[in-house]
Amino acid sequence: MTAAKGCVGVIGATSIVGECLLPMLVKEGYEVVAFSRQERCVQPYSADTPVIWKHLTKSILSNQSNVSTTEKKISFWIHLAPIWVLPEYFSMLSAYGARHIVAVSSTSKVTKNSSADSHERKLAERLAVNEEGFVKWAEKEKINYTLLSSTMIYGLGRDENVRVIASFIRRFSFFCVFGAALGLRQPVHARDVAFACVNAISRSAAINRFYHISGGEILNYREMVCRIFSALGKTPRFIQIPLWFFRCAIFILRVFPPFRHWSYAMAERMNQDLVFDHTEASRDLDFSPRKFYLDQDDLPKNN
């Protein structure tokens, strides 16, 4: 395979964004190498997308010398896995001769740092610490970086947010909200995140920069759910549960396994604004995200 623009390594290629990203990179003229922890690295998407898959072994991750000297250098990298696993790949990235790394993180670093749930606060701290660690390492190694902090990613029927809401609506034909559920949202489609990644590795303006990657419109939580009702061909029906009632009920619900991960913070967040300005990404990356209207492909498969 001859690539006009060079070689791009993708970590987290089987993610929702990865599924959109690989064909975009190939179309742009890059040679693409996708790394997987799975022993059998088979092409999980279209066979028409020419991508080289490599198995991530523990020895490669722990020792630079285990990257064969005969292997082709990979200058550009896109990291789509959770930001806190990125340090595991530092040695490998150096061994492959990385010159520019684009990493996708999450705005949860901001939205959950003052959460009533201690687990969510720890997640926010974990994101912040690892983002800072990535930048410090890149600067030390003289490797260019771009950090993309994304709002709620949806699309392809694979994201947890839309999947959970759509599955509930399909089963019960209504949806429960806590309080008024008017907190503002900016869902961003996986294809738009992938587009930002592709441009981030090719634009000099994106070198050593941080960007918010958010959706093309601001809508409140209730309206967001209404759009999912519409995509499913159903009339929106809500049951509104007072926040004080949920606060009391959560202690009982968490006794049962399906609800052990539930917290009062989840209900509070329906009424919080989670909005981030992507003006700088639009300027430097030509980032122009779509509005939150779902195609059938964006909905989970109906079992």
Buried (B, 14 or more C-beta within 10 A) or exposed (E): EEBEBBBBBBBBBBBBBBBBBBBBBBEBEBBBBBBBBEEEBEBBBEEEBEBBBEEBEEEBBEEBEBBEEEEEEBBBBBBBBBBBBBEBBBBBBBBBBBBBBBBBBBBBBBBBBEBBBEEBBEBBEBBBEBBEBBBEBBEEEEBBBBBBBBBBBBBBBBBEBBBEBBBBBBEEEBBBBBBEBBBBBBBBBBBBBBBBBBBBBBBEEBEEBBBBBBBBBBBBBBBBBBBBBEBBEBEBEBEEBEBEEBBEBBEEEBEEEEEEEBBBBBBBBBBBBBBBEBEBBBEBBEBEBBEBEBEEEBBBEEE
